[in-house]
Amino acid sequence: MDSFTGKLAVVTGGGSGMGGELVRQLAAAGCSVAAGDWHLDTVAQTVVSARAAARPGVLVTGHECDVSDEAQVLRFRDELLQQHSARHVDLVFANAGIGGGASFVTDSREEWERTFAVDFWGVYYCARTFLPLLIGSGDGVLVNTSSVNGLWASLGPGAPSTAYSTAKFAVRGFTEALIEDLRSNAPQVRVALVLPGHVGTDIIVNTRRAHGMPAPTEVSGQKLADARTWLTRAGLLDEGASDDDVRCRLAGLEHDFRDKAPLSAAEAVGIILDQVRAGAWRILVGEDAKLIDTRVRAKPEAAYDYAELFSGLAPTPAAESLPQDSQGR
């Protein structure tokens, strides 16, 4: 696919972060876009900004869609076909995702399964729903977003990531399995796997909202105690910190994850779109993702022996973006 001009793309999670940037950059490249997000207000804002930068003749539409609900994905499909007067789509970016359910042991089953449903079943439902339309394109591309946590199922010492990592490993396996399936049974479509490292997005804020969690300034009771335990184990909070210190640290994490990331969402999407155009099927986004990929493949037995896995690292920006304790600091 040498150009996105004149194509029609579907983007999930299009209200913010990489999803919002996908919508804007595709529209600027001459591609019409149907953007879905479970927050209609945020996707509406994305649509306004994308239309302002879009090339003439490009149509950008916004749709309310919780990808963990197959009925909503089907409704999204029907709406976009009607609004774009289309009979097929050319690109599908299954990008929507949330965190949560970090611990299989201590977090609620509801939170764990909600996270998995968005992060894996959302990708699966989009593939089921849109594959016939991609086949109809004759030159379709399905782009599934996994994560560096689809390579490495941890966030470092004291920071488990079970629901998110399980889902992202599943996305990776599903996408890689589709390579031969599509080659054999639907050669009109190719698939690409996106594996981002730390990219500056609002996923922490969106995760809190998706699970009905209070804002950092409103955390109290057991949730405050749980946050204190997690932050202390992860080396992010001093022993004896006050309740307000805990709340401040939580608020800082939300902002810092977005604002102090090694890659912005716009930069990450630039990499993704360049690689999709080039025909890549495996897209590592960020030096930290490349580093973890290299280290885990070189030392699979040491993947969760953090000192061994990251031993000998020079103080590079990629190393600095890794969990601090995983570098023995």
N, C-alpha and C positions, 0 to 999 in steps of 0.2 A: 504494500500500500504506500505508494510514493507521496500521496497527498491526501489530506482530509477534506479538501474542497469538494463541495457538493454531496458529501456523505451525511448520514443520519446516525448519531450516537446516542446511546442510553447510558446515563451515569447514575448510580445509586450513591447515597450519602452525599448528594450534590449540594447540600446546604452550607457546608463549611469545609475547612481543611483542604485535603487533596481533592476531594470531590468537587468543591466549589471552584478550585483552580482548574480542574479538568474541564468543567463547563465553560469557564471564561476563555481558556486557551484554545479549546476546540472551536468555539464560536469565532474567535479572532482569526483562526486558520481557515475559516470558510465552511465549517461543519455545523449543520443544524443539530440541536441537542435537546433531548428530553431528560430533565433532571428530576430525580426522585429523592425525597428525604422524609423522615417521619415528622420533622418540624416544618410545617408549611410556611411559617413566617420566615425562617432562615433561607429556605430554597427560593422564596419569592424575592428576597434581597439579592441572591445570587443571579437570578434571572434578570433583574434590572441591570446589574453591573455587566453581565455578559452581553445583553442586548446593546448596551452603550458602546461596546468595543467590537461588536460583530460586523462582519463584512455584509455588504448589501445582499439581500436574498436569503440570509440566514434566519431561521426561526428557532427561538429558544423558548421552551415551555417548562413550567414547574408543576410537580405532581406530589401529592401527599402519599407516602408509601412506607410502611414498616415491612422491611424485607423478610422478617421472620414469619410473616403471615402470607401464605401462598395466595390467598384470595386477594390480598392487596396488591401483590405483584401482578396478578392476572388483570386486575382493574387498571393498574398503571399501564400495562401493555395496551389494553383496549383504548384508554384515553389518548395515549401518544399516537397510536395509529390513526385515530380519528382527527386529532388536532394537526397532525403533520400530513394528513392525506396520503399516508404511506401504506405499502403492502409488505415492506421488509425493512430491516435495519442493517447498518453496515458494521457498527462497533457496539459492543456492550462492555462497560467498565463496572464490574461488580466490586464496588469500592467500600460500601457501607460497613462500619464496624464500631464496636464499643469494647471497653474493658470491663472488669468486674469478675467476681467469682475467683479471686486469686487463690484462695485455699479451698481444696476439696474437703479438708478436715473441719475447718472452723466457719467458713462462709455458708450462707443458706443455700439449700438446693435450688430455690427459686432464682436467686441471683446467678448461680452457676449456670443453670439451664437457659436462662434468658440470654446470657452472654454467648453461650454456644449457639443458640438459635439464630441470633443476629449474624454472628461471624461465620458460621458454616452453612446453616440451612438457608440463609439469605443468598449465599453464593449458589447453592444447589438449585433453589427455586428460580433464580434468574437464568441459570443455564437451561433448566427444563422449559421455562416459559419462552425464552428468546432464541433458543437454538434453531427452531424451524424458520424464524425470521432472518437469522444470520445465513442459513442455508439458502434462503430465497434471494439474498444479496448476490450470491455467486462469488463473493470475495469478502467474507465476513471475518471479523476478529473478536474473539471473546477474551477479555482481559480480567483475570481474577487477582485480587489483592490479598496476598498472604502477609507475611511479616518476617522480620528477623527471628521472631518467636515461632516461626514455622521451621526454623533451622536449629534453634536453641531454646529449650523450654524452661527458661528462667529469666529473672531480671537481676540475678546476682544474690549474694548472701542475704538471708532474711527477707527475701522478696519473691515468694513463689508466684507463679502465673499459670495456674492449671487450666482454667476454662478457656482463656484467650489462647494459650499455647496449643491446647488440644484442638481447638477449632482451626487455628492457623496451620498446624501440621495436616489436618484433614483437608483444608483448602489446597495445600501444596500437593498432597497425594492425589486428590481428585483431579487437579489440573494436569499433573504429569501423566496420569492414566488416560486423560482425554487426548493426549498427543497422538497415540497410535489409534485410538478409537476413531477420531476424526479423520486421520489419514486414511484409514481403511473404509470408513462408512459415510463420511461427509467431507470430502476433500475440498469443498467450497469454503470451509471454515478452518481457521487456525486458532490456536489458543496460546496465550501468554500468561506467565506467572510473575507477579510483582512482589518483591521481597524488600520492603523498606526497612531501614534502620530508624534512628530517631529523627523524625521530621516534625517541624513545628506546627502542630495542629491543636484544635480544641478537644481532642479525644477525652481528656480527663474531665472537662466540664460536661461534655456530652454523655459520658459514662455516668456521672453523678445524676444527671437529669433522667437518663434512661432507666435507672434503678430507683428513682424517686428518693434520692438521698438529699439531705439538707445541704445548704451552702456552707462553706467552711466556717463562716462566722456564726452559724447556728448549730453547729455540732455539739451534742451534749450526751450525757448518760453513757450507755454501753458503747455507742458509736465513737464517742470521744475516747473511751478507754481502749477500744480496739485500734483506733488511729494512733494513740500513744504507743501501744505495744508494737505496731508495725513500723512506725517511724524510728523507734528506738532500736529495734532489731536490725533495721536497714542502715543504721548509723547516721540517720538524718535528724536526730533529736537527742539532746543531752539528758542524762539522768536528772531527775528532779525538776524538769521544765514545768512551767505553770500551764494551766488549761489554755490560757490565752496564747502562750507560746505554741502549743499544739495547733490551735486554730490558725495562727499566723503562718506556721510552716505548711499547713495544708493549702492555704490560699496562695502561698508562694510557689508551691509545686505546680498548681494549675497554670499560673502565669509563666513560670520559668520553662515548663515543658514546651510551651509554644514559642516564647520570645527568645530563649537562649539555646534553641536547638541548632545543631551544626548545619542543617539544611532547612530552608523555608519550604512551605507547601508549594509555592510557585516554582522554586528550583527543582524540587522533587518531580513535579509534573512535567517540567521541561525535559528531564531525563527520561521519564516514562514514555512520553509521546515520541521523542527521538528514537527510542529503542523499538517502539511499536512500528513506526515507519520503516525502520531498518530490517524488520522481520525477526527480531530476537524473540525467543520464547521464555528466557530466564532473565529477569531484569532486577539486578541488585541495585538498590538506591541508597547511596551514602557510603562513605568510607568505613563507617562502623559495621554496616551490613557485610561489606566485602571482607573485613577483617574477621568477623565472627564466622562467616562462611568458610574462610580459609583455615582458621584455627580448629573449628569443630571437625572438618573433614580430615585435617592432618592428625588430630589427636582425639578421635571419637571416644576413647575410654576415659579421657580426662575432661570431657565436656562439662562435668559438674564438680570437678576439682579445680576451683577457680584460680588458685595460685599457680597450678601447673598449666592450665589452659592459657593463661595470659602472662606466663613467665617470659621475661626478657623483652617486654614491649618497650620501645622507645617512647618518649613523651611527645607523641604526635597528636593532632586533633582527633583522629579516629580513636586513639587510646583514651584520650581525655573524655570522650563521650560515653565510655563504658561505665558500668556501675563502679563506684569508687572502691568498694571493698573487694571487688573482683581483681583489682590491681594491687591488693595488699596495702592499701593506704587508709 
